[in-house]
Amino acid sequence: MFGSEESGNVVWGSMEGSAAHEFPSTIFAYVKGQVRIHRSGKTEGGVGLIRLNRPKALNALCDDLFKDLVHAGQALDSDDDIGCLVLTGSTKAFAAGADISEMKDRTFDHAYKTNMFAWWGQFTKLSKPVIAAVNGFCLGGGCEVAMMCDIVIAGEKARFGQPEINLGVIPGGGGTQRLIRAIGKSKAMYMCLTGDMMGAEDMERAGLVAKIFPPDDLVDEAVKMGTKIASKGRISVMMCKEAINVSQEVSLEEGLRFERRMFHALFATADQKEGMEAFLEKREPNFTHK
Ligand code: CAA
């Protein structure tokens, strides 16, 4: 049984894991250009789906759309029924970047004083894993949002790019910093300096994309992957995400220390006892997220 709410440009929903493969069609039947919230109301193990829904502008990330995205992400992140989030767009566009018409007349003093786009980073503060399911154009701010997610999977025809250089600017939502970590300096320079797009296969080879699927199967596959993640012990999943993300910020020595401390802490959880007991008893674990 699903409840629903709506407002804005993002569609978001959640469903309990066992019916995951029905998720896209069930949820998307409700899409009409607004935010919609669907809750399973059941126990843990659900996947929360957010779909950017501003089709006429190819999901260009205007301020309102991004606010809706952050709001949806935070609500699903704090929902106990949800163990993993999926973010997707349409078949034509994950997102074609920040909204150029909204930005065009902005001035330096406005951009600097408001620290333009700094608040986009709120989306990286979610504690549960987020899978970006990318079909179509994934450009500029769109590619930056995909890189804010924890796993990127793509449809065969997805196109990634940082074309800001064509507009007389540079990436402003993390493109120069996250792309180099994802695909290395030469490819990051190539993409940011030429504005050329790269296809899903190239991005998989380069390391930004984890897996590629036929476009029509992509969201189903993302939900399946999310369901698998949501079936693990919640605390170990959250700590694992935290530890991997810490590696981007600190020295190897600090990162290893942080990882070890997280590992030690997990011995205080019921899920550690259950996981190891289940292995030795040759059965599936029954995690309680405690
Ligand atoms: N901002 C605002 N509107 C956009 C947009 C964007 N980033 N991208 C597409 N649109 C709008 C178009 O203006 C067009 O609107 P109208 O129908 O009202 O004219 C509509 O979406 C459809 O777009 P196109 O007609 O251009 O579609 P296409 O299939 O011919 O081309 C495209 C698709 C190659 C993605 C092309 O739209 C494009 O190049 N978009 C801009 C991509 C871009 O430069 N992104 C970077 C933005 S800056 C940024 O993101 C800064 C940052 O780092 C935070």
Residues whose N, C-alpha, C, O or C-beta is under 5 A from the ligand:
A	BS01	CAA	K56 A57 L58 A60 A96 G97 A98 D99 I100 S101 F137 L139 G140 G141 P163 E164 I170 P171 G172 G173
